[in-house]
């Protein structure tokens, strides 16, 4: 039995055009590599205050750079 791959992307919020492009390009690559047609892409969008990088909330790091 062939199962379709599901690709889950964790990222920051994006506009719908950005998500369309991301889904299209990810799907193209997966189809090429796996030689299959059906691919599912799930995008989980995260608020800046819900992402930590190097021990600091991303929202705080961005605020520091702006300030």
C-alpha angles and dihedrals in degrees: 000000000000115000123199116241119243116210116199118198120196111198150127123290114285137181120259094256091055090049092049091053093045093050092046095050096042090049092050092053095046092048091050095049099040096035091226135119108218116073128162120207121190120190119203110195118206130198115238091246090057095058124078124196122185092346096311134096110253090229090058093046092052092046090053092052092050094044 
